[in-house]
């Protein structure tokens, strides 16, 4: 590749870069989904995200109403294989959003925003809400989430956790491995 082609590619990326106009009439590039952001989000999800998700699933379970599905005579309906049928009423999306807004500490939301916006948590907290909303909307519009989700779905089976049997076998193999005693040399 010649130097001229490289310069042309860089220039085309710069001119193709989407910009967001902020409330103060300044323009900033729409944040991109980089490997760094993905790693930061994965770390967040693996740590704080799992705690939040656990709280959410407990809340959802506590706020889900399950009642027997009854026919006109008040007898519980039966499905395939004579299994009883139930009506399940899950919390609404609005109730879920309310849960997140009341249960998730502000600093956790600011941390996710900081990752997405390529800013420090402090800078993110001080940003204009309208500007933040514009940037996130543009980010979502310009990020091929569907392609990313399809790709993750495609590679996910490669990273599935080991079965209990494989895990047990691996730990037994490790326990049977000979231990080699290392003795320091006299020079050490």
Backbone as a printed PyTorch tensor [residue, N CA C, xyz], in Angstrom:
tensor([[[  0.8560,  -1.1730,   0.0000],
         [  0.0000,   0.0000,   0.0000],
         [  0.8990,   1.2320,   0.0000]],

        [[  0.5820,   2.1320,  -0.8530],
         [  1.4080,   3.3320,  -0.9300],
         [  1.0150,   4.3190,   0.1480]],

        [[  1.9190,   5.2690,   0.3740],
         [  1.6660,   6.2930,   1.3880],
         [  0.4550,   7.1310,   0.9990]],

        [[  0.2970,   7.3830,  -0.2950],
         [ -0.8280,   8.1770,  -0.7890],
         [ -2.1640,   7.4900,  -0.4910]],

        [[ -2.2170,   6.1660,  -0.6900],
         [ -3.4460,   5.4160,  -0.3950],
         [ -3.7870,   5.4780,   1.0840]],

        [[ -2.7570,   5.3660,   1.9270],
         [ -2.9760,   5.4290,   3.3650],
         [ -3.5510,   6.7780,   3.7620]],

        [[ -2.9790,   7.8480,   3.2140],
         [ -3.4780,   9.1970,   3.5040],
         [ -4.9190,   9.3350,   3.0310]],

        [[ -5.2190,   8.8090,   1.8470],
         [ -6.5960,   8.8700,   1.3290],
         [ -7.5660,   8.1150,   2.2270]],

        [[ -7.1440,   6.9460,   2.7240],
         [ -8.0090,   6.1750,   3.6170],
         [ -8.2710,   6.9410,   4.9150]],

        [[ -7.2310,   7.5350,   5.4710],
         [ -7.3920,   8.3090,   6.7090],
         [ -8.3220,   9.4790,   6.4570]],

        [[ -8.1170,  10.1990,   5.3560],
         [ -8.9800,  11.3340,   5.0310],
         [-10.4290,  10.9030,   4.8310]],

        [[-10.6400,   9.7370,   4.2040],
         [-12.0190,   9.2880,   3.9910],
         [-12.6790,   8.9230,   5.3150]],

        [[-11.9140,   8.3550,   6.2380],
         [-12.4690,   8.0340,   7.5500],
         [-12.8450,   9.3120,   8.2850]],

        [[-11.9740,  10.3100,   8.2120],
         [-12.2390,  11.5740,   8.8920],
         [-13.4680,  12.2570,   8.2970]],

        [[-13.5840,  12.2690,   6.9680],
         [-14.7310,  12.9390,   6.3570],
         [-16.0120,  12.1470,   6.5580]],

        [[-15.8970,  10.8070,   6.6880],
         [-17.0810,   9.9740,   6.9050],
         [-17.5140,   9.9580,   8.3630]],

        [[-16.6370,  10.4150,   9.2490],
         [-16.9370,  10.3630,  10.6700],
         [-18.1830,  11.1940,  10.9690]],

        [[-19.1320,  10.6070,  11.6330],
         [-20.3710,  11.2960,  11.9910],
         [-20.0910,  12.2640,  13.1310]],

        [[-20.7380,  13.4010,  13.0670],
         [-20.5520,  14.4280,  14.0790],
         [-21.8890,  14.7100,  14.7670]],

        [[-21.8030,  15.1250,  16.0250],
         [-22.9830,  15.5140,  16.7910],
         [-22.8170,  16.9870,  17.1530]],

        [[-23.8600,  17.7750,  16.8760],
         [-23.8210,  19.1840,  17.2500],
         [-24.4250,  19.3210,  18.6430]],

        [[-23.6330,  19.8860,  19.5570],
         [-24.0530,  20.0210,  20.9420],
         [-24.8090,  21.3290,  21.1560]],

        [[-25.3460,  21.4990,  22.3450],
         [-26.1590,  22.6740,  22.6550],
         [-25.3760,  23.9840,  22.5780]],

        [[-24.0430,  23.9290,  22.7080],
         [-23.2350,  25.1480,  22.6180],
         [-22.7140,  25.3780,  21.1910]],

        [[-23.3280,  24.6880,  20.2180],
         [-22.9940,  24.7760,  18.7860],
         [-21.6500,  24.1520,  18.4280]],

        [[-20.9550,  23.5390,  19.3850],
         [-19.7260,  22.8250,  19.0460],
         [-20.1040,  21.4580,  18.4800]],

        [[-19.1720,  20.8540,  17.7670],
         [-19.4090,  19.5330,  17.1810],
         [-18.3490,  18.5700,  17.6990]],

        [[-18.7920,  17.3590,  17.9920],
         [-17.8610,  16.3140,  18.4000],
         [-18.1660,  15.0690,  17.5890]],

        [[-17.1550,  14.2270,  17.3610],
         [-17.4240,  12.9880,  16.6260],
         [-18.2640,  12.0290,  17.4680]],

        [[-19.1010,  11.2790,  16.7870],
         [-19.8960,  10.2520,  17.4610],
         [-18.9320,   9.1940,  17.9790]],

        [[-19.0250,   8.8350,  19.2560],
         [-18.1190,   7.8060,  19.7920],
         [-18.2720,   6.4890,  19.0290]],

        [[-17.1620,   5.7920,  18.8770],
         [-17.1670,   4.4930,  18.1960],
         [-17.0720,   3.3870,  19.2360]],

        [[-17.5390,   2.2070,  18.8600],
         [-17.4270,   1.0400,  19.7270],
         [-16.0540,   0.4330,  19.4980]],

        [[-15.1290,   0.7160,  20.3950],
         [-13.7590,   0.2320,  20.2670],
         [-13.5460,  -0.9850,  21.1670]],

        [[-12.4350,  -1.6590,  20.9500],
         [-12.0980,  -2.7990,  21.8020],
         [-11.9740,  -2.3610,  23.2630]],

        [[-11.3940,  -1.1940,  23.4740],
         [-11.2320,  -0.6800,  24.8410],
         [-12.6020,  -0.5430,  25.5180]],

        [[-13.5650,   0.0400,  24.7960],
         [-14.9030,   0.2080,  25.3660],
         [-15.5470,  -1.1370,  25.6580]],

        [[-15.4070,  -2.0670,  24.7230],
         [-15.9970,  -3.3930,  24.9300],
         [-15.3960,  -4.0450,  26.1660]],

        [[-14.0810,  -3.9650,  26.3200],
         [-13.4330,  -4.5540,  27.4950],
         [-13.9020,  -3.8780,  28.7790]],

        [[-14.0130,  -2.5460,  28.7570],
         [-14.4880,  -1.8290,  29.9450],
         [-15.9290,  -2.2160,  30.2710]],

        [[-16.7690,  -2.3310,  29.2420],
         [-18.1680,  -2.7220,  29.4710],
         [-18.2660,  -4.1530,  29.9830]],

        [[-17.4220,  -5.0440,  29.4380],
         [-17.4230,  -6.4410,  29.9010],
         [-17.0120,  -6.5020,  31.3710]],

        [[-15.9860,  -5.7370,  31.7440],
         [-15.5660,  -5.7030,  33.1490],
         [-16.6880,  -5.1760,  34.0350]],

        [[-17.3630,  -4.1300,  33.5660],
         [-18.4790,  -3.5700,  34.3340],
         [-19.5920,  -4.6060,  34.4870]],

        [[-19.9510,  -5.2500,  33.3750],
         [-21.0310,  -6.2390,  33.4150],
         [-20.6550,  -7.4180,  34.3030]],

        [[-19.4040,  -7.8720,  34.2090],
         [-18.9690,  -9.0210,  35.0030],
         [-18.9380,  -8.7060,  36.4910]],

        [[-18.7010,  -7.4710,  36.8500],
         [-18.6450,  -7.0970,  38.2650],
         [-19.9510,  -6.4910,  38.7290]],

        [[-20.0500,  -5.1830,  38.5900],
         [-21.2320,  -4.4470,  39.0470],
         [-22.4940,  -4.8980,  38.3240]],

        [[-22.3570,  -5.1920,  37.0450],
         [-23.5330,  -5.5810,  36.2570],
         [-24.2060,  -6.8320,  36.7880]],

        [[-23.4240,  -7.8040,  37.2380],
         [-24.0070,  -9.0510,  37.7620],
         [-24.7520,  -8.7950,  39.0710]],

        [[-24.2390,  -7.9000,  39.8840],
         [-24.9190,  -7.5500,  41.1390],
         [-26.2420,  -6.8650,  40.8270]],

        [[-26.1990,  -5.9100,  39.8920],
         [-27.4130,  -5.1970,  39.4870],
         [-28.4140,  -6.1710,  38.8690]],

        [[-27.9340,  -7.0560,  38.0040],
         [-28.8180,  -8.0330,  37.3600],
         [-29.4580,  -8.9510,  38.3960]],

        [[-28.6910,  -9.3640,  39.3890],
         [-29.2290, -10.2200,  40.4510],
         [-30.3410,  -9.4990,  41.2050]],

        [[-30.1020,  -8.2150,  41.5450],
         [-31.1420,  -7.4300,  42.2120],
         [-32.3870,  -7.3250,  41.3330]],

        [[-32.1590,  -7.1050,  40.0260],
         [-33.2790,  -6.9620,  39.0940],
         [-34.0820,  -8.2580,  38.9990]],

        [[-33.4020,  -9.3980,  38.8780],
         [-34.1400, -10.6560,  38.7640],
         [-34.9180, -10.9620,  40.0410]],

        [[-34.3390, -10.6370,  41.2020],
         [-35.0860, -10.8120,  42.4580],
         [-36.3090,  -9.9040,  42.4890]],

        [[-36.1380,  -8.6330,  42.0890],
         [-37.2450,  -7.6860,  42.0500],
         [-38.3250,  -8.1610,  41.0710]],

        [[-37.8760,  -8.6180,  39.9000],
         [-38.8300,  -9.0740,  38.8760],
         [-39.6270, -10.2790,  39.3790]],

        [[-38.9530, -11.2030,  40.0310],
         [-39.6210, -12.3880,  40.5620],
         [-40.6380, -11.9870,  41.6390]],

        [[-40.2460, -11.0580,  42.5110],
         [-41.1500, -10.6060,  43.5660],
         [-42.3520,  -9.8450,  43.0160]],

        [[-42.2020,  -9.2260,  41.8460],
         [-43.2650,  -8.4140,  41.2640],
         [-43.9720,  -9.0840,  40.0880]],

        [[-43.7690, -10.3750,  39.9380],
         [-44.4660, -11.1480,  38.9140],
         [-45.6250, -11.8790,  39.5800]],

        [[-46.8030, -11.7500,  38.9710],
         [-48.0060, -12.3740,  39.5250],
         [-48.3710, -13.5760,  38.6580]],

        [[-48.4510, -14.7360,  39.2900],
         [-48.8210, -15.9670,  38.5910],
         [-50.1330, -16.4580,  39.1800]],

        [[-51.1240, -16.6240,  38.2950],
         [-52.4340, -17.1250,  38.7320],
         [-52.8350, -18.2790,  37.8350]],

        [[-53.6240, -19.2050,  38.3630],
         [-54.0850, -20.3130,  37.5290],
         [-54.9540, -19.7940,  36.3900]],

        [[-54.7850, -20.3820,  35.1970],
         [-55.6520, -20.0580,  34.0600],
         [-56.9280, -20.8900,  34.2230]],

        [[-58.0450, -20.1990,  34.3580],
         [-59.3100, -20.8820,  34.6240],
         [-60.2090, -20.8420,  33.3970]],

        [[-61.0110, -21.9020,  33.2390],
         [-61.9990, -21.9040,  32.1680],
         [-63.2880, -21.2510,  32.6640]],

        [[-64.3580, -21.3010,  31.8650],
         [-65.6220, -20.6490,  32.2090],
         [-66.2410, -21.1870,  33.4940]],

        [[-65.9710, -22.4410,  33.8260],
         [-66.5250, -23.0430,  35.0360],
         [-65.6240, -22.8350,  36.2560]],

        [[-64.5060, -22.1360,  36.0840],
         [-63.6160, -21.8850,  37.2140],
         [-62.6390, -23.0240,  37.4800]],

        [[-62.5170, -23.9500,  36.5260],
         [-61.5960, -25.0770,  36.6630],
         [-60.2990, -24.7220,  35.9350]],

        [[-59.1810, -25.0930,  36.5740],
         [-57.8890, -24.7620,  35.9620],
         [-57.7190, -25.4850,  34.6350]],

        [[-57.3100, -24.7070,  33.6250],
         [-57.0920, -25.2570,  32.2910],
         [-55.8490, -26.1330,  32.2920]],

        [[-55.8400, -27.0870,  31.3670],
         [-54.7020, -27.9970,  31.2390],
         [-54.1340, -27.8820,  29.8300]],

        [[-52.8420, -28.0250,  29.7190],
         [-52.1560, -27.9460,  28.4340],
         [-51.7560, -29.3200,  27.9620]],

        [[-50.7330, -29.3300,  27.1130],
         [-50.2080, -30.6000,  26.6150],
         [-49.7380, -31.4630,  27.7830]],

        [[-49.9020, -32.7520,  27.6270],
         [-49.4850, -33.7250,  28.6430],
         [-50.1710, -33.4640,  29.9760]],

        [[-51.3320, -32.8470,  29.9240],
         [-52.1770, -32.6220,  31.0900],
         [-51.5270, -31.7260,  32.1580]],

        [[-50.6130, -30.8420,  31.7120],
         [-49.9640, -29.9000,  32.6350],
         [-50.8860, -28.7200,  32.9040]],

        [[-50.9780, -28.2650,  34.1720],
         [-51.8300, -27.1080,  34.4780],
         [-51.2740, -25.8360,  33.8180]],

        [[-52.1850, -24.9550,  33.3910],
         [-51.7990, -23.6990,  32.7490],
         [-51.9520, -22.5450,  33.7300]],

        [[-51.0740, -21.5410,  33.5710],
         [-51.0790, -20.3780,  34.4480],
         [-51.0340, -19.1030,  33.6140]],

        [[-51.5760, -18.0260,  34.1590],
         [-51.4420, -16.6910,  33.5880],
         [-50.3260, -15.9950,  34.3650]],

        [[-49.3880, -15.4120,  33.6310],
         [-48.2600, -14.7380,  34.2730],
         [-48.2710, -13.2700,  33.8610]],

        [[-48.2550, -12.3850,  34.8620],
         [-48.2070, -10.9400,  34.6000],
         [-46.8730, -10.4250,  35.1340]],

        [[-45.9870, -10.0720,  34.1850],
         [-44.6740,  -9.5520,  34.5350],
         [-44.7580,  -8.0450,  34.7530]],

        [[-43.8020,  -7.4710,  35.4860],
         [-43.7770,  -6.0060,  35.6220],
         [-43.6290,  -5.3580,  34.2410]],

        [[-44.1510,  -4.1510,  34.1040],
         [-44.0700,  -3.4350,  32.8310],
         [-42.6690,  -2.8730,  32.6250]],

        [[-42.3950,  -2.4420,  31.4050],
         [-41.1080,  -1.8200,  31.0910],
         [-40.9350,  -0.5600,  31.9390]],

        [[-41.9990,   0.2100,  32.0820],
         [-41.9300,   1.4320,  32.8870],
         [-41.5610,   1.1140,  34.3330]],

        [[-42.1290,   0.0460,  34.8770],
         [-41.7880,  -0.3660,  36.2420],
         [-40.3290,  -0.8170,  36.3290]],

        [[-39.8380,  -1.4860,  35.2710],
         [-38.4350,  -1.9040,  35.2310],
         [-37.4970,  -0.7170,  35.1960]],

        [[-37.8430,   0.2870,  34.3800],
         [-37.0310,   1.5010,  34.3160],
         [-37.0420,   2.1990,  35.6680]],

        [[-38.2090,   2.2760,  36.2890],
         [-38.3100,   2.8990,  37.6150],
         [-37.4330,   2.1560,  38.6230]],

        [[-37.4450,   0.8200,  38.5540],
         [-36.5930,   0.0240,  39.4430],
         [-35.1310,   0.4050,  39.2520]],

        [[-34.6770,   0.4260,  37.9800],
         [-33.2820,   0.7470,  37.7140],
         [-32.9240,   2.1440,  38.2040]],

        [[-33.8080,   3.0950,  37.9720],
         [-33.5020,   4.4740,  38.3680],
         [-33.4640,   4.6460,  39.8840]],

        [[-34.2350,   3.8420,  40.6090],
         [-34.2320,   3.9690,  42.0680],
         [-33.1760,   3.0870,  42.7230]],

        [[-32.8510,   1.9670,  42.1100],
         [-31.9430,   1.0070,  42.7500],
         [-30.4820,   1.1420,  42.3330]],

        [[-30.2360,   1.6270,  41.1380],
         [-28.8560,   1.6960,  40.6580],
         [-28.2480,   3.0210,  41.0930]],

        [[-27.1210,   2.9710,  41.7860],
         [-26.4810,   4.2190,  42.2170],
         [-26.0800,   5.0790,  41.0130]],

        [[-26.1740,   6.3860,  41.1910],
         [-25.8560,   7.3260,  40.1150],
         [-24.4570,   7.0990,  39.5550]],

        [[-23.5120,   6.7790,  40.4260],
         [-22.1340,   6.6150,  39.9590],
         [-21.9780,   5.4210,  39.0160]],

        [[-22.8430,   4.4080,  39.1460],
         [-22.7910,   3.2610,  38.2250],
         [-23.2920,   3.6690,  36.8470]],

        [[-24.3630,   4.4630,  36.8080],
         [-24.8880,   4.9570,  35.5310],
         [-23.8450,   5.8750,  34.8940]],

        [[-23.2410,   6.7330,  35.7010],
         [-22.2170,   7.6480,  35.1890],
         [-21.0220,   6.8680,  34.6480]],

        [[-20.6930,   5.7450,  35.2710],
         [-19.5570,   4.9350,  34.8130],
         [-19.8300,   4.3620,  33.4220]],

        [[-21.0400,   3.8560,  33.1990],
         [-21.3940,   3.3190,  31.8750],
         [-21.3800,   4.4380,  30.8400]],

        [[-21.9540,   5.5880,  31.1950],
         [-21.9510,   6.7290,  30.2740],
         [-20.5190,   7.1680,  29.9650]],

        [[-19.6670,   7.1880,  30.9700],
         [-18.2750,   7.5920,  30.7730],
         [-17.5760,   6.6500,  29.7900]],

        [[-17.8500,   5.3720,  29.9000],
         [-17.2630,   4.4030,  28.9710],
         [-17.7460,   4.6950,  27.5490]],

        [[-19.0430,   4.8680,  27.3890],
         [-19.6040,   5.1040,  26.0550],
         [-19.1360,   6.4250,  25.4550]],

        [[-18.9700,   7.4460,  26.2850],
         [-18.6460,   8.7840,  25.7990],
         [-17.1470,   9.0800,  25.7350]],

        [[-16.3230,   8.1260,  26.1460],
         [-14.8670,   8.3390,  26.1750],
         [-14.4850,   9.5260,  27.0550]],

        [[-15.1180,   9.6350,  28.2050],
         [-14.8270,  10.7330,  29.1240],
         [-14.6400,  10.1570,  30.5230]],

        [[-14.1340,  10.9690,  31.4150],
         [-14.0190,  10.5350,  32.8080],
         [-15.4150,  10.5810,  33.4360]],

        [[-15.5720,   9.8870,  34.5360],
         [-16.8590,   9.8860,  35.2280],
         [-17.2330,  11.2980,  35.6530]],

        [[-16.2410,  12.0660,  36.1210],
         [-16.5010,  13.4330,  36.5650],
         [-16.9830,  14.3040,  35.4070]],

        [[-16.3140,  14.1850,  34.2460],
         [-16.7330,  14.9560,  33.0720],
         [-18.1470,  14.5760,  32.6470]],

        [[-18.4390,  13.2890,  32.6980],
         [-19.7530,  12.8010,  32.2880],
         [-20.8360,  13.3480,  33.1990]],

        [[-20.5670,  13.3700,  34.4950],
         [-21.5700,  13.8650,  35.4440],
         [-21.8720,  15.3440,  35.2250]],

        [[-20.9110,  16.0930,  34.7280],
         [-21.0860,  17.5360,  34.5320],
         [-21.6400,  17.8960,  33.1550]],

        [[-21.7760,  16.9170,  32.2700],
         [-22.2640,  17.2070,  30.9210],
         [-23.7390,  17.5810,  30.9370]],

        [[-24.1360,  18.3510,  29.9330],
         [-25.5290,  18.7060,  29.7320],
         [-26.3080,  17.4390,  29.3600]],

        [[-27.4530,  17.2330,  30.0090],
         [-28.2290,  16.0140,  29.7630],
         [-28.6730,  15.9180,  28.3040]],

        [[-29.0570,  17.0430,  27.7240],
         [-29.4880,  17.0630,  26.3300],
         [-28.3460,  16.6180,  25.4180]],

        [[-27.1370,  17.1270,  25.6680],
         [-25.9770,  16.7340,  24.8720],
         [-25.6820,  15.2450,  25.0240]],

        [[-25.7400,  14.7670,  26.2510],
         [-25.5080,  13.3440,  26.4980],
         [-26.5080,  12.4950,  25.7190]],

        [[-27.7750,  12.8970,  25.7500],
         [-28.8180,  12.1620,  25.0300],
         [-28.5620,  12.1690,  23.5250]],

        [[-28.1570,  13.3220,  22.9850],
         [-27.8460,  13.4190,  21.5530],
         [-26.6950,  12.4870,  21.1700]],

        [[-25.6540,  12.4930,  21.9950],
         [-24.4780,  11.6710,  21.7080],
         [-24.8440,  10.1910,  21.7490]],

        [[-25.5860,   9.7840,  22.7700],
         [-25.9580,   8.3690,  22.8920],
         [-26.8740,   7.9540,  21.7490]],

        [[-27.8340,   8.8110,  21.3790],
         [-28.7310,   8.4990,  20.2600],
         [-27.9310,   8.3370,  18.9670]],

        [[-26.9710,   9.2260,  18.7460],
         [-26.1300,   9.1340,  17.5470],
         [-25.2570,   7.8870,  17.5920]],

        [[-24.7290,   7.5840,  18.7660],
         [-23.9160,   6.3770,  18.9320],
         [-24.7260,   5.1360,  18.5630]],

        [[-25.9490,   5.0520,  19.0800],
         [-26.7960,   3.8960,  18.7900],
         [-27.1970,   3.8440,  17.3190]],

        [[-27.4470,   5.0140,  16.7120],
         [-27.7960,   5.0640,  15.2880],
         [-26.6430,   4.6190,  14.4020]],

        [[-25.4180,   4.9110,  14.8170],
         [-24.2470,   4.6490,  13.9830],
         [-23.4820,   3.3870,  14.3660]],

        [[-23.9870,   2.6360,  15.3100],
         [-23.3420,   1.3910,  15.7150],
         [-24.2220,   0.2300,  15.2580]],

        [[-23.6750,  -0.6440,  14.4490],
         [-24.4860,  -1.7640,  13.9450],
         [-24.7240,  -2.8180,  15.0400]],

        [[-25.5960,  -2.4740,  15.9800],
         [-25.8690,  -3.3460,  17.1290],
         [-26.3520,  -4.7240,  16.6660]],

        [[-27.1890,  -4.7500,  15.6130],
         [-27.7250,  -6.0260,  15.1310],
         [-26.5990,  -6.9390,  14.6470]],

        [[-25.6500,  -6.3640,  13.9000],
         [-24.5200,  -7.1580,  13.4080],
         [-23.6770,  -7.6570,  14.5690]],

        [[-23.4520,  -6.7740,  15.5430],
         [-22.6610,  -7.1460,  16.7120],
         [-23.3520,  -8.2750,  17.4760]],

        [[-24.6590,  -8.1390,  17.6860],
         [-25.4090,  -9.1730,  18.4060],
         [-25.3580, -10.4970,  17.6530]],

        [[-25.4910, -10.4530,  16.3280],
         [-25.4380, -11.6820,  15.5270],
         [-24.0620, -12.3340,  15.6210]],

        [[-23.0220, -11.5110,  15.6010],
         [-21.6680, -12.0380,  15.7030],
         [-21.4200, -12.6600,  17.0710]],

        [[-21.8430, -11.9730,  18.1280],
         [-21.6780, -12.5070,  19.4800],
         [-22.4450, -13.8180,  19.6130]],

        [[-23.6460, -13.8620,  19.0670],
         [-24.4540, -15.0840,  19.1240],
         [-23.7560, -16.2300,  18.3900]],

        [[-23.0810, -15.8890,  17.2930],
         [-22.3800, -16.9020,  16.5040],
         [-21.1660, -17.4640,  17.2410]],

        [[-20.4180, -16.6000,  17.9420],
         [-19.1910, -17.0850,  18.6020],
         [-19.4140, -17.5390,  20.0390]],

        [[-20.5770, -17.2190,  20.6130],
         [-20.8490, -17.5690,  22.0100],
         [-20.6620, -19.0550,  22.3090]],

        [[-21.1240, -19.9770,  21.4450],
         [-20.9370, -21.3980,  21.7800],
         [-19.4770, -21.7990,  21.9760]],

        [[-18.5710, -21.0710,  21.3470],
         [-17.1460, -21.3930,  21.4990],
         [-16.6430, -21.0880,  22.9040]],

        [[-17.3440, -20.1870,  23.6170],
         [-16.8980, -19.7580,  24.9390],
         [-17.7900, -20.2770,  26.0610]],

        [[-18.6480, -21.2190,  25.7680],
         [-19.5160, -21.7540,  26.8160],
         [-18.6690, -22.3830,  27.9090]],

        [[-19.1940, -22.3210,  29.1080],
         [-18.4400, -22.8950,  30.2300],
         [-18.4160, -24.4150,  30.1130]],

        [[-17.4680, -24.9760,  30.7830],
         [-17.3100, -26.4320,  30.7470],
         [-18.4790, -27.0980,  31.4620]],

        [[-18.8070, -28.2970,  31.0130],
         [-19.8390, -29.0570,  31.7070],
         [-19.2850, -29.4820,  33.0660]],

        [[-20.1710, -29.8680,  33.9720],
         [-19.7360, -30.2850,  35.3020],
         [-18.7960, -31.4840,  35.2210]],

        [[-19.0900, -32.3750,  34.2800],
         [-18.2530, -33.5720,  34.1370],
         [-16.8500, -33.2000,  33.6560]],

        [[-16.7730, -32.3000,  32.6580],
         [-15.4690, -31.8700,  32.1520],
         [-14.6830, -31.1230,  33.2240]],

        [[-15.3750, -30.2880,  33.9870],
         [-14.7290, -29.5390,  35.0570],
         [-14.1910, -30.4860,  36.1250]],

        [[-14.9900, -31.4730,  36.4820],
         [-14.5640, -32.4570,  37.4870],
         [-13.3500, -33.2300,  36.9860]],

        [[-13.3970, -33.6510,  35.7090],
         [-12.2920, -34.4000,  35.1300],
         [-11.0250, -33.5460,  35.0940]],

        [[-11.1580, -32.2780,  34.7430],
         [ -9.9960, -31.3940,  34.6880],
         [ -9.3840, -31.2010,  36.0710]],

        [[-10.2250, -31.0580,  37.0930],
         [ -9.6850, -30.8660,  38.4410],
         [ -9.0480, -32.1480,  38.9570]],

        [[ -9.6160, -33.3210,  38.6050],
         [ -9.0090, -34.5920,  39.0260],
         [ -7.6590, -34.7800,  38.3590]],

        [[ -7.5710, -34.4150,  37.0740],
         [ -6.3110, -34.5310,  36.3470],
         [ -5.2600, -33.6410,  36.9880]],

        [[ -5.6710, -32.4480,  37.4040],
         [ -4.7370, -31.5210,  38.0260],
         [ -4.2680, -32.0520,  39.3770]],

        [[ -5.1820, -32.7010,  40.1370],
         [ -4.8050, -33.2480,  41.4430],
         [ -3.8210, -34.3960,  41.3020]],

        [[ -3.9300, -35.1760,  40.2120],
         [ -3.0530, -36.3270,  40.0030],
         [ -1.7020, -35.9360,  39.4270]],

        [[ -1.5740, -34.7150,  38.9650],
         [ -0.3150, -34.2810,  38.3480],
         [  0.7940, -34.3020,  39.4000]],

        [[  1.9680, -34.8330,  39.0140],
         [  3.0630, -34.8920,  39.9820],
         [  3.5540, -33.5010,  40.3420]],

        [[  3.9090, -33.3590,  41.5890],
         [  4.4480, -32.0920,  42.0700],
         [  5.9640, -32.2070,  42.0520]],

        [[  6.5880, -31.2780,  41.3880],
         [  8.0390, -31.2870,  41.2940],
         [  8.5670, -30.3010,  42.3170]],

        [[  9.3580, -30.7930,  43.2410],
         [  9.9330, -29.9520,  44.2750],
         [ 11.1370, -29.2290,  43.6880]],

        [[ 11.1280, -27.9360,  43.7920],
         [ 12.2440, -27.1450,  43.2930],
         [ 13.1270, -26.7330,  44.4600]],

        [[ 14.3920, -27.0090,  44.3150],
         [ 15.3430, -26.6250,  45.3450],
         [ 16.2210, -25.5290,  44.7740]],

        [[ 16.3450, -24.4290,  45.5060],
         [ 17.1840, -23.3420,  44.9970],
         [ 18.6390, -23.7720,  44.9460]],

        [[ 19.3330, -23.2570,  43.9570],
         [ 20.7610, -23.5690,  43.8550],
         [ 21.5170, -22.8460,  44.9680]],

        [[ 22.6940, -23.2760,  45.2430],
         [ 23.4790, -22.6380,  46.2980],
         [ 23.8940, -21.2360,  45.9040]],

        [[ 23.9010, -20.9340,  44.6120],
         [ 24.2670, -19.6070,  44.1540],
         [ 23.1590, -18.6070,  44.4540]],

        [[ 21.9350, -19.0800,  44.6170],
         [ 20.8130, -18.1700,  44.8290],
         [ 20.7740, -17.5950,  46.2070]]])
